[in-house]
């Protein structure tokens, strides 16, 4: 898995992807996949992520805003 991640990071750097953009995309996909695995249950997903349920459903920082506000669209 580390090799796959390293390859992905290398591709992103070569293509000029900005750090905030990469981080936001990772966060969005990670949360989406976790919500799918939890069958849309935000309490269960938050526990799987190791965060409070309120944190999952509200924004904390500008970096998190796109990923966390889009949660309702994923279910």
Backbone atoms as SQL, in Angstrom:
CREATE TABLE atoms (id INTEGER PRIMARY KEY, chain TEXT, resi INTEGER, resn TEXT, atom TEXT, x REAL, y REAL, z REAL);
INSERT INTO atoms VALUES
  (1, 'A', 1, 'UNK', 'N', 0.816, -1.179, 0.000),
  (2, 'A', 1, 'UNK', 'CA', 0.000, 0.000, 0.000),
  (3, 'A', 1, 'UNK', 'C', 0.874, 1.264, 0.000),
  (4, 'A', 2, 'UNK', 'N', 1.977, 1.222, 0.735),
  (5, 'A', 2, 'UNK', 'CA', 2.860, 2.387, 0.791),
  (6, 'A', 2, 'UNK', 'C', 3.437, 2.696, -0.589),
  (7, 'A', 3, 'UNK', 'N', 3.748, 1.644, -1.355),
  (8, 'A', 3, 'UNK', 'CA', 4.277, 1.852, -2.704),
  (9, 'A', 3, 'UNK', 'C', 3.238, 2.496, -3.611),
  (10, 'A', 4, 'UNK', 'N', 1.993, 2.069, -3.489),
  (11, 'A', 4, 'UNK', 'CA', 0.907, 2.661, -4.282),
  (12, 'A', 4, 'UNK', 'C', 0.726, 4.127, -3.933),
  (13, 'A', 5, 'UNK', 'N', 0.760, 4.430, -2.650),
  (14, 'A', 5, 'UNK', 'CA', 0.618, 5.806, -2.200),
  (15, 'A', 5, 'UNK', 'C', 1.777, 6.659, -2.698),
  (16, 'A', 6, 'UNK', 'N', 2.971, 6.114, -2.627),
  (17, 'A', 6, 'UNK', 'CA', 4.141, 6.842, -3.112),
  (18, 'A', 6, 'UNK', 'C', 4.016, 7.140, -4.600),
  (19, 'A', 7, 'UNK', 'N', 3.537, 6.163, -5.375),
  (20, 'A', 7, 'UNK', 'CA', 3.340, 6.365, -6.808),
  (21, 'A', 7, 'UNK', 'C', 2.304, 7.448, -7.081),
  (22, 'A', 8, 'UNK', 'N', 1.219, 7.427, -6.330),
  (23, 'A', 8, 'UNK', 'CA', 0.174, 8.430, -6.486),
  (24, 'A', 8, 'UNK', 'C', 0.692, 9.825, -6.149),
  (25, 'A', 9, 'UNK', 'N', 1.429, 9.928, -5.051),
  (26, 'A', 9, 'UNK', 'CA', 1.995, 11.220, -4.656),
  (27, 'A', 9, 'UNK', 'C', 2.949, 11.734, -5.736),
  (28, 'A', 10, 'UNK', 'N', 3.763, 10.858, -6.276),
  (29, 'A', 10, 'UNK', 'CA', 4.687, 11.257, -7.333),
  (30, 'A', 10, 'UNK', 'C', 3.940, 11.798, -8.548),
  (31, 'A', 11, 'UNK', 'N', 2.883, 11.129, -8.946),
  (32, 'A', 11, 'UNK', 'CA', 2.074, 11.585, -10.080),
  (33, 'A', 11, 'UNK', 'C', 1.464, 12.948, -9.803),
  (34, 'A', 12, 'UNK', 'N', 0.959, 13.139, -8.593),
  (35, 'A', 12, 'UNK', 'CA', 0.322, 14.401, -8.241),
  (36, 'A', 12, 'UNK', 'C', 1.327, 15.548, -8.259),
  (37, 'A', 13, 'UNK', 'N', 2.529, 15.286, -7.743),
  (38, 'A', 13, 'UNK', 'CA', 3.571, 16.316, -7.743),
  (39, 'A', 13, 'UNK', 'C', 3.962, 16.660, -9.175),
  (40, 'A', 14, 'UNK', 'N', 4.132, 15.633, -10.018),
  (41, 'A', 14, 'UNK', 'CA', 4.508, 15.851, -11.415),
  (42, 'A', 14, 'UNK', 'C', 3.446, 16.647, -12.180),
  (43, 'A', 15, 'UNK', 'N', 2.191, 16.467, -11.822),
  (44, 'A', 15, 'UNK', 'CA', 1.095, 17.166, -12.502),
  (45, 'A', 15, 'UNK', 'C', 0.801, 18.536, -11.908),
  (46, 'A', 16, 'UNK', 'N', 1.507, 18.886, -10.852),
  (47, 'A', 16, 'UNK', 'CA', 1.325, 20.205, -10.266),
  (48, 'A', 16, 'UNK', 'C', 0.092, 20.350, -9.390),
  (49, 'A', 17, 'UNK', 'N', -0.383, 19.248, -8.834),
  (50, 'A', 17, 'UNK', 'CA', -1.543, 19.300, -7.945),
  (51, 'A', 17, 'UNK', 'C', -1.126, 20.002, -6.654),
  (52, 'A', 18, 'UNK', 'N', -1.914, 20.980, -6.232),
  (53, 'A', 18, 'UNK', 'CA', -1.621, 21.713, -5.001),
  (54, 'A', 18, 'UNK', 'C', -1.913, 20.856, -3.771),
  (55, 'A', 19, 'UNK', 'N', -1.165, 21.094, -2.712),
  (56, 'A', 19, 'UNK', 'CA', -1.309, 20.322, -1.485),
  (57, 'A', 19, 'UNK', 'C', -2.741, 20.363, -0.945),
  (58, 'A', 20, 'UNK', 'N', -3.316, 21.565, -0.849),
  (59, 'A', 20, 'UNK', 'CA', -4.681, 21.686, -0.323),
  (60, 'A', 20, 'UNK', 'C', -5.686, 20.927, -1.181),
  (61, 'A', 21, 'UNK', 'N', -5.483, 20.960, -2.480),
  (62, 'A', 21, 'UNK', 'CA', -6.363, 20.249, -3.395),
  (63, 'A', 21, 'UNK', 'C', -6.250, 18.731, -3.171),
  (64, 'A', 22, 'UNK', 'N', -5.031, 18.245, -3.051),
  (65, 'A', 22, 'UNK', 'CA', -4.804, 16.815, -2.833),
  (66, 'A', 22, 'UNK', 'C', -5.373, 16.378, -1.487),
  (67, 'A', 23, 'UNK', 'N', -5.127, 17.169, -0.463),
  (68, 'A', 23, 'UNK', 'CA', -5.610, 16.846, 0.875),
  (69, 'A', 23, 'UNK', 'C', -7.134, 16.840, 0.924),
  (70, 'A', 24, 'UNK', 'N', -7.750, 17.840, 0.301),
  (71, 'A', 24, 'UNK', 'CA', -9.211, 17.907, 0.266),
  (72, 'A', 24, 'UNK', 'C', -9.826, 16.724, -0.457),
  (73, 'A', 25, 'UNK', 'N', -9.208, 16.319, -1.561),
  (74, 'A', 25, 'UNK', 'CA', -9.723, 15.181, -2.323),
  (75, 'A', 25, 'UNK', 'C', -9.577, 13.888, -1.529),
  (76, 'A', 26, 'UNK', 'N', -8.434, 13.721, -0.874),
  (77, 'A', 26, 'UNK', 'CA', -8.234, 12.529, -0.041),
  (78, 'A', 26, 'UNK', 'C', -9.269, 12.482, 1.079),
  (79, 'A', 27, 'UNK', 'N', -9.444, 13.609, 1.767),
  (80, 'A', 27, 'UNK', 'CA', -10.379, 13.676, 2.886),
  (81, 'A', 27, 'UNK', 'C', -11.800, 13.346, 2.430),
  (82, 'A', 28, 'UNK', 'N', -12.203, 13.924, 1.309),
  (83, 'A', 28, 'UNK', 'CA', -13.544, 13.690, 0.776),
  (84, 'A', 28, 'UNK', 'C', -13.760, 12.206, 0.468),
  (85, 'A', 29, 'UNK', 'N', -12.810, 11.602, -0.218),
  (86, 'A', 29, 'UNK', 'CA', -12.945, 10.191, -0.586),
  (87, 'A', 29, 'UNK', 'C', -12.871, 9.266, 0.625),
  (88, 'A', 30, 'UNK', 'N', -12.013, 9.598, 1.582),
  (89, 'A', 30, 'UNK', 'CA', -11.869, 8.788, 2.792),
  (90, 'A', 30, 'UNK', 'C', -13.177, 8.796, 3.582),
  (91, 'A', 31, 'UNK', 'N', -13.760, 9.979, 3.744),
  (92, 'A', 31, 'UNK', 'CA', -15.024, 10.104, 4.473),
  (93, 'A', 31, 'UNK', 'C', -16.142, 9.401, 3.720),
  (94, 'A', 32, 'UNK', 'N', -16.194, 9.588, 2.410),
  (95, 'A', 32, 'UNK', 'CA', -17.238, 8.946, 1.602),
  (96, 'A', 32, 'UNK', 'C', -17.168, 7.429, 1.732),
  (97, 'A', 33, 'UNK', 'N', -15.980, 6.871, 1.601),
  (98, 'A', 33, 'UNK', 'CA', -15.815, 5.414, 1.696),
  (99, 'A', 33, 'UNK', 'C', -16.194, 4.907, 3.081),
  (100, 'A', 34, 'UNK', 'N', -15.823, 5.664, 4.117),
  (101, 'A', 34, 'UNK', 'CA', -16.158, 5.267, 5.481),
  (102, 'A', 34, 'UNK', 'C', -17.662, 5.310, 5.704),
  (103, 'A', 35, 'UNK', 'N', -18.332, 6.340, 5.185),
  (104, 'A', 35, 'UNK', 'CA', -19.791, 6.424, 5.297),
  (105, 'A', 35, 'UNK', 'C', -20.469, 5.264, 4.556),
  (106, 'A', 36, 'UNK', 'N', -19.938, 4.900, 3.410),
  (107, 'A', 36, 'UNK', 'CA', -20.488, 3.754, 2.679),
  (108, 'A', 36, 'UNK', 'C', -20.344, 2.487, 3.506),
  (109, 'A', 37, 'UNK', 'N', -19.177, 2.307, 4.090),
  (110, 'A', 37, 'UNK', 'CA', -18.920, 1.116, 4.906),
  (111, 'A', 37, 'UNK', 'C', -19.816, 1.078, 6.137),
  (112, 'A', 38, 'UNK', 'N', -20.145, 2.260, 6.664),
  (113, 'A', 38, 'UNK', 'CA', -21.027, 2.366, 7.831),
  (114, 'A', 38, 'UNK', 'C', -22.497, 2.426, 7.411),
  (115, 'A', 39, 'UNK', 'N', -22.761, 2.187, 6.140),
  (116, 'A', 39, 'UNK', 'CA', -24.114, 2.204, 5.580),
  (117, 'A', 39, 'UNK', 'C', -24.842, 3.515, 5.883),
  (118, 'A', 40, 'UNK', 'N', -24.105, 4.619, 5.783),
  (119, 'A', 40, 'UNK', 'CA', -24.684, 5.942, 5.969),
  (120, 'A', 40, 'UNK', 'C', -24.859, 6.377, 7.415),
  (121, 'A', 41, 'UNK', 'N', -24.505, 5.517, 8.354),
  (122, 'A', 41, 'UNK', 'CA', -24.650, 5.840, 9.770),
  (123, 'A', 41, 'UNK', 'C', -23.494, 6.746, 10.196),
  (124, 'A', 42, 'UNK', 'N', -23.808, 8.031, 10.439),
  (125, 'A', 42, 'UNK', 'CA', -22.763, 8.999, 10.771),
  (126, 'A', 42, 'UNK', 'C', -22.095, 8.715, 12.105),
  (127, 'A', 43, 'UNK', 'N', -22.840, 8.227, 13.073),
  (128, 'A', 43, 'UNK', 'CA', -22.239, 7.902, 14.377),
  (129, 'A', 43, 'UNK', 'C', -21.204, 6.793, 14.210),
  (130, 'A', 44, 'UNK', 'N', -21.564, 5.754, 13.478),
  (131, 'A', 44, 'UNK', 'CA', -20.648, 4.642, 13.251),
  (132, 'A', 44, 'UNK', 'C', -19.444, 5.083, 12.415),
  (133, 'A', 45, 'UNK', 'N', -19.701, 5.890, 11.391),
  (134, 'A', 45, 'UNK', 'CA', -18.611, 6.382, 10.541),
  (135, 'A', 45, 'UNK', 'C', -17.645, 7.239, 11.353),
  (136, 'A', 46, 'UNK', 'N', -18.171, 8.104, 12.183),
  (137, 'A', 46, 'UNK', 'CA', -17.317, 8.956, 13.015),
  (138, 'A', 46, 'UNK', 'C', -16.442, 8.106, 13.932),
  (139, 'A', 47, 'UNK', 'N', -17.024, 7.068, 14.496),
  (140, 'A', 47, 'UNK', 'CA', -16.251, 6.176, 15.368),
  (141, 'A', 47, 'UNK', 'C', -15.148, 5.478, 14.570),
  (142, 'A', 48, 'UNK', 'N', -15.460, 5.043, 13.359),
  (143, 'A', 48, 'UNK', 'CA', -14.462, 4.396, 12.505),
  (144, 'A', 48, 'UNK', 'C', -13.339, 5.365, 12.143),
  (145, 'A', 49, 'UNK', 'N', -13.677, 6.642, 11.992),
  (146, 'A', 49, 'UNK', 'CA', -12.696, 7.672, 11.644),
  (147, 'A', 49, 'UNK', 'C', -11.923, 8.171, 12.858),
  (148, 'A', 50, 'UNK', 'N', -12.449, 7.880, 14.043),
  (149, 'A', 50, 'UNK', 'CA', -11.796, 8.356, 15.264),
  (150, 'A', 50, 'UNK', 'C', -12.060, 9.823, 15.550),
  (151, 'A', 51, 'UNK', 'N', -13.226, 10.305, 15.094),
  (152, 'A', 51, 'UNK', 'CA', -13.619, 11.693, 15.328),
  (153, 'A', 51, 'UNK', 'C', -15.019, 11.729, 15.924),
  (154, 'A', 52, 'UNK', 'N', -15.396, 12.861, 16.485),
  (155, 'A', 52, 'UNK', 'CA', -16.740, 13.041, 17.045),
  (156, 'A', 52, 'UNK', 'C', -17.740, 13.191, 15.904),
  (157, 'A', 53, 'UNK', 'N', -18.947, 12.736, 16.120),
  (158, 'A', 53, 'UNK', 'CA', -19.986, 12.821, 15.100),
  (159, 'A', 53, 'UNK', 'C', -20.226, 14.257, 14.644),
  (160, 'A', 54, 'UNK', 'N', -20.198, 15.207, 15.584),
  (161, 'A', 54, 'UNK', 'CA', -20.394, 16.611, 15.207),
  (162, 'A', 54, 'UNK', 'C', -19.299, 17.093, 14.262),
  (163, 'A', 55, 'UNK', 'N', -18.088, 16.601, 14.471),
  (164, 'A', 55, 'UNK', 'CA', -16.982, 16.978, 13.597),
  (165, 'A', 55, 'UNK', 'C', -17.220, 16.475, 12.189),
  (166, 'A', 56, 'UNK', 'N', -17.815, 15.309, 12.092),
  (167, 'A', 56, 'UNK', 'CA', -18.117, 14.739, 10.787),
  (168, 'A', 56, 'UNK', 'C', -19.161, 15.557, 10.046),
  (169, 'A', 57, 'UNK', 'N', -20.112, 16.116, 10.753),
  (170, 'A', 57, 'UNK', 'CA', -21.224, 16.791, 10.095),
  (171, 'A', 57, 'UNK', 'C', -21.086, 18.310, 9.997),
  (172, 'A', 58, 'UNK', 'N', -20.011, 18.852, 10.513),
  (173, 'A', 58, 'UNK', 'CA', -19.814, 20.310, 10.388),
  (174, 'A', 58, 'UNK', 'C', -18.375, 20.618, 10.003),
  (175, 'A', 59, 'UNK', 'N', -18.166, 21.766, 9.455),
  (176, 'A', 59, 'UNK', 'CA', -16.821, 22.129, 9.025),
  (177, 'A', 59, 'UNK', 'C', -16.012, 22.643, 10.200),
  (178, 'A', 60, 'UNK', 'N', -14.704, 22.372, 10.153),
  (179, 'A', 60, 'UNK', 'CA', -13.792, 22.831, 11.196),
  (180, 'A', 60, 'UNK', 'C', -12.848, 23.886, 10.660),
  (181, 'A', 61, 'UNK', 'N', -12.388, 23.694, 9.431),
  (182, 'A', 61, 'UNK', 'CA', -11.428, 24.618, 8.823),
  (183, 'A', 61, 'UNK', 'C', -11.805, 24.804, 7.363),
  (184, 'A', 62, 'UNK', 'N', -11.316, 25.841, 6.726),
  (185, 'A', 62, 'UNK', 'CA', -11.591, 26.011, 5.302),
  (186, 'A', 62, 'UNK', 'C', -11.156, 24.808, 4.475),
  (187, 'A', 63, 'UNK', 'N', -10.069, 24.140, 4.855),
  (188, 'A', 63, 'UNK', 'CA', -9.596, 22.963, 4.136),
  (189, 'A', 63, 'UNK', 'C', -10.627, 21.843, 4.184),
  (190, 'A', 64, 'UNK', 'N', -11.318, 21.696, 5.304),
  (191, 'A', 64, 'UNK', 'CA', -12.283, 20.618, 5.476),
  (192, 'A', 64, 'UNK', 'C', -13.637, 20.933, 4.864),
  (193, 'A', 65, 'UNK', 'N', -13.906, 22.181, 4.631),
  (194, 'A', 65, 'UNK', 'CA', -15.247, 22.589, 4.230),
  (195, 'A', 65, 'UNK', 'C', -15.820, 21.816, 3.053),
  (196, 'A', 66, 'UNK', 'N', -15.145, 21.698, 1.922),
  (197, 'A', 66, 'UNK', 'CA', -15.765, 20.993, 0.798),
  (198, 'A', 66, 'UNK', 'C', -16.073, 19.539, 1.111),
  (199, 'A', 67, 'UNK', 'N', -15.174, 18.868, 1.797),
  (200, 'A', 67, 'UNK', 'CA', -15.383, 17.449, 2.068),
  (201, 'A', 67, 'UNK', 'C', -16.489, 17.227, 3.085),
  (202, 'A', 68, 'UNK', 'N', -16.486, 18.014, 4.152),
  (203, 'A', 68, 'UNK', 'CA', -17.441, 17.773, 5.213),
  (204, 'A', 68, 'UNK', 'C', -18.838, 18.283, 4.876),
  (205, 'A', 69, 'UNK', 'N', -18.955, 19.339, 4.119),
  (206, 'A', 69, 'UNK', 'CA', -20.279, 19.829, 3.780),
  (207, 'A', 69, 'UNK', 'C', -20.929, 18.980, 2.703),
  (208, 'A', 70, 'UNK', 'N', -20.160, 18.199, 1.996),
  (209, 'A', 70, 'UNK', 'CA', -20.705, 17.357, 0.931),
  (210, 'A', 70, 'UNK', 'C', -21.195, 16.017, 1.453),
  (211, 'A', 71, 'UNK', 'N', -21.049, 15.750, 2.733),
  (212, 'A', 71, 'UNK', 'CA', -21.444, 14.456, 3.292),
  (213, 'A', 71, 'UNK', 'C', -22.895, 14.126, 2.960),
  (214, 'A', 72, 'UNK', 'N', -23.791, 15.067, 3.118),
  (215, 'A', 72, 'UNK', 'CA', -25.202, 14.795, 2.877),
  (216, 'A', 72, 'UNK', 'C', -25.479, 14.397, 1.429),
  (217, 'A', 73, 'UNK', 'N', -24.642, 14.831, 0.519),
  (218, 'A', 73, 'UNK', 'CA', -24.822, 14.489, -0.896),
  (219, 'A', 73, 'UNK', 'C', -24.383, 13.071, -1.201),
  (220, 'A', 74, 'UNK', 'N', -23.589, 12.463, -0.323),
  (221, 'A', 74, 'UNK', 'CA', -23.040, 11.131, -0.581),
  (222, 'A', 74, 'UNK', 'C', -23.985, 10.041, -0.134),
  (223, 'A', 75, 'UNK', 'N', -24.907, 10.349, 0.720),
  (224, 'A', 75, 'UNK', 'CA', -25.767, 9.290, 1.289),
  (225, 'A', 75, 'UNK', 'C', -26.957, 9.004, 0.414);
